[in-house]
Amino acid sequence: VPVLGTVYVQVLAINLADVIAAVGVGLLACAILVTNNLRDIPSDTDAGKRTLAVRIGDRGTRALYFAMVAIAVILPLGVGALTTAWAMLAAFTGILANRPIRIVVSGASGPALIPALKLTGLLLLVYGLALGGLLALLEHLCGERPREKLARTFLRDGGQVRYVDCGEPDIPFDAVGTPTWDGLPLDRYLSV
């Protein structure tokens, strides 16, 4: 939902490719939470917490993690089929998924799952970059997007660095329905 909300705020429309890309990002973000909940099954069980991981158990939680990551790395193929073939490159992030998947499905527990948390976060970062900002750059480098269609980009042109912005409209902060901190006594809660 946050990814689609961001897309809508920026372009005032949502299409199927946006939904597919958002599901992939969401699955990887949730995979981080699933790993953390897997690590906490013993303590959550002792405390009487009924998390999803406690309810489906150790084996089910490990299978859920695997399914989330596997589906996420396949989804860029759908995005690419609907938009540009360059989006399919994000499927290669599956290479980065190998190690955290092995850690989780191998039966690691407790602190041994911390590397899986870190690596899944890294996977999410690279996945997001591959599906997002790098697409425009790749399209430009391959001649599919002229310089004039780049947004908020610095280019070296004739030995000079210049800023290029295709003029995509910015939506003012107060027009997006995002809460502000105006009037809150932040000085009582934050030290700056």
Contacts in CASP RR format, 6 or more apart in sequence:
PFRMAT RR
TARGET T0000
AUTHOR 0000-0000-0000
METHOD contacts of the structure
MODEL  1
VPVLGTVYVQVLAINLADVIAAVGVGLLACAILVTNNLRDIPSDTDAGKR
TLAVRIGDRGTRALYFAMVAIAVILPLGVGALTTAWAMLAAFTGILANRP
IRIVVSGASGPALIPALKLTGLLLLVYGLALGGLLALLEHLCGERPREKL
ARTFLRDGGQVRYVDCGEPDIPFDAVGTPTWDGLPLDRYLSV
1 22 0 8 1.000
3 18 0 8 1.000
3 21 0 8 1.000
3 22 0 8 1.000
3 25 0 8 1.000
3 26 0 8 1.000
4 14 0 8 1.000
4 18 0 8 1.000
4 19 0 8 1.000
4 22 0 8 1.000
5 14 0 8 1.000
7 14 0 8 1.000
7 18 0 8 1.000
7 22 0 8 1.000
8 14 0 8 1.000
9 171 0 8 1.000
9 176 0 8 1.000
10 168 0 8 1.000
10 171 0 8 1.000
15 82 0 8 1.000
16 82 0 8 1.000
17 78 0 8 1.000
17 79 0 8 1.000
17 80 0 8 1.000
17 82 0 8 1.000
17 83 0 8 1.000
17 87 0 8 1.000
20 75 0 8 1.000
20 78 0 8 1.000
20 79 0 8 1.000
20 82 0 8 1.000
21 75 0 8 1.000
21 76 0 8 1.000
21 79 0 8 1.000
21 87 0 8 1.000
21 131 0 8 1.000
23 72 0 8 1.000
23 75 0 8 1.000
24 71 0 8 1.000
24 72 0 8 1.000
24 75 0 8 1.000
24 127 0 8 1.000
25 72 0 8 1.000
25 124 0 8 1.000
25 127 0 8 1.000
25 128 0 8 1.000
25 131 0 8 1.000
26 72 0 8 1.000
27 68 0 8 1.000
27 69 0 8 1.000
27 71 0 8 1.000
27 72 0 8 1.000
27 75 0 8 1.000
28 68 0 8 1.000
28 69 0 8 1.000
28 72 0 8 1.000
28 120 0 8 1.000
28 121 0 8 1.000
28 123 0 8 1.000
28 124 0 8 1.000
28 127 0 8 1.000
29 124 0 8 1.000
30 68 0 8 1.000
31 65 0 8 1.000
31 68 0 8 1.000
31 69 0 8 1.000
31 72 0 8 1.000
31 120 0 8 1.000
32 117 0 8 1.000
32 120 0 8 1.000
32 121 0 8 1.000
32 124 0 8 1.000
34 52 0 8 1.000
34 53 0 8 1.000
34 61 0 8 1.000
34 64 0 8 1.000
34 65 0 8 1.000
34 68 0 8 1.000
35 65 0 8 1.000
35 100 0 8 1.000
35 104 0 8 1.000
35 113 0 8 1.000
35 116 0 8 1.000
35 117 0 8 1.000
35 120 0 8 1.000
36 113 0 8 1.000
36 117 0 8 1.000
37 44 0 8 1.000
37 51 0 8 1.000
37 52 0 8 1.000
37 53 0 8 1.000
37 54 0 8 1.000
37 61 0 8 1.000
38 53 0 8 1.000
38 58 0 8 1.000
38 61 0 8 1.000
38 62 0 8 1.000
38 65 0 8 1.000
38 104 0 8 1.000
38 109 0 8 1.000
38 113 0 8 1.000
39 109 0 8 1.000
39 110 0 8 1.000
39 113 0 8 1.000
39 114 0 8 1.000
39 117 0 8 1.000
40 51 0 8 1.000
40 53 0 8 1.000
41 51 0 8 1.000
41 53 0 8 1.000
41 54 0 8 1.000
41 57 0 8 1.000
41 58 0 8 1.000
41 61 0 8 1.000
42 109 0 8 1.000
44 51 0 8 1.000
44 53 0 8 1.000
44 54 0 8 1.000
45 54 0 8 1.000
48 54 0 8 1.000
52 61 0 8 1.000
52 64 0 8 1.000
53 61 0 8 1.000
56 64 0 8 1.000
58 107 0 8 1.000
62 104 0 8 1.000
62 105 0 8 1.000
62 107 0 8 1.000
65 101 0 8 1.000
65 104 0 8 1.000
65 105 0 8 1.000
66 101 0 8 1.000
66 104 0 8 1.000
66 105 0 8 1.000
69 94 0 8 1.000
69 97 0 8 1.000
69 100 0 8 1.000
69 101 0 8 1.000
69 120 0 8 1.000
69 123 0 8 1.000
70 97 0 8 1.000
70 101 0 8 1.000
72 127 0 8 1.000
73 90 0 8 1.000
73 91 0 8 1.000
73 93 0 8 1.000
73 94 0 8 1.000
73 97 0 8 1.000
73 127 0 8 1.000
74 91 0 8 1.000
76 87 0 8 1.000
76 88 0 8 1.000
76 89 0 8 1.000
76 90 0 8 1.000
76 91 0 8 1.000
76 93 0 8 1.000
76 130 0 8 1.000
76 131 0 8 1.000
77 88 0 8 1.000
77 91 0 8 1.000
78 87 0 8 1.000
78 88 0 8 1.000
79 87 0 8 1.000
79 88 0 8 1.000
79 90 0 8 1.000
79 131 0 8 1.000
80 86 0 8 1.000
80 87 0 8 1.000
80 88 0 8 1.000
81 88 0 8 1.000
84 135 0 8 1.000
84 139 0 8 1.000
84 144 0 8 1.000
86 135 0 8 1.000
86 138 0 8 1.000
86 139 0 8 1.000
86 142 0 8 1.000
87 131 0 8 1.000
87 135 0 8 1.000
89 130 0 8 1.000
89 138 0 8 1.000
90 127 0 8 1.000
90 128 0 8 1.000
90 130 0 8 1.000
90 131 0 8 1.000
92 130 0 8 1.000
93 123 0 8 1.000
93 126 0 8 1.000
93 127 0 8 1.000
93 130 0 8 1.000
94 123 0 8 1.000
96 119 0 8 1.000
96 122 0 8 1.000
96 123 0 8 1.000
96 126 0 8 1.000
97 123 0 8 1.000
99 115 0 8 1.000
99 119 0 8 1.000
100 115 0 8 1.000
100 116 0 8 1.000
100 119 0 8 1.000
100 120 0 8 1.000
100 123 0 8 1.000
103 112 0 8 1.000
103 113 0 8 1.000
103 115 0 8 1.000
103 116 0 8 1.000
103 119 0 8 1.000
104 113 0 8 1.000
104 116 0 8 1.000
108 116 0 8 1.000
136 145 0 8 1.000
136 150 0 8 1.000
136 151 0 8 1.000
139 145 0 8 1.000
140 146 0 8 1.000
140 147 0 8 1.000
140 149 0 8 1.000
140 150 0 8 1.000
147 155 0 8 1.000
147 164 0 8 1.000
148 164 0 8 1.000
148 166 0 8 1.000
149 166 0 8 1.000
150 164 0 8 1.000
150 165 0 8 1.000
150 166 0 8 1.000
151 165 0 8 1.000
151 166 0 8 1.000
151 167 0 8 1.000
151 168 0 8 1.000
152 163 0 8 1.000
152 165 0 8 1.000
153 163 0 8 1.000
153 164 0 8 1.000
153 165 0 8 1.000
154 161 0 8 1.000
154 162 0 8 1.000
154 163 0 8 1.000
154 164 0 8 1.000
155 161 0 8 1.000
155 162 0 8 1.000
155 163 0 8 1.000
155 164 0 8 1.000
173 180 0 8 1.000
174 180 0 8 1.000
END
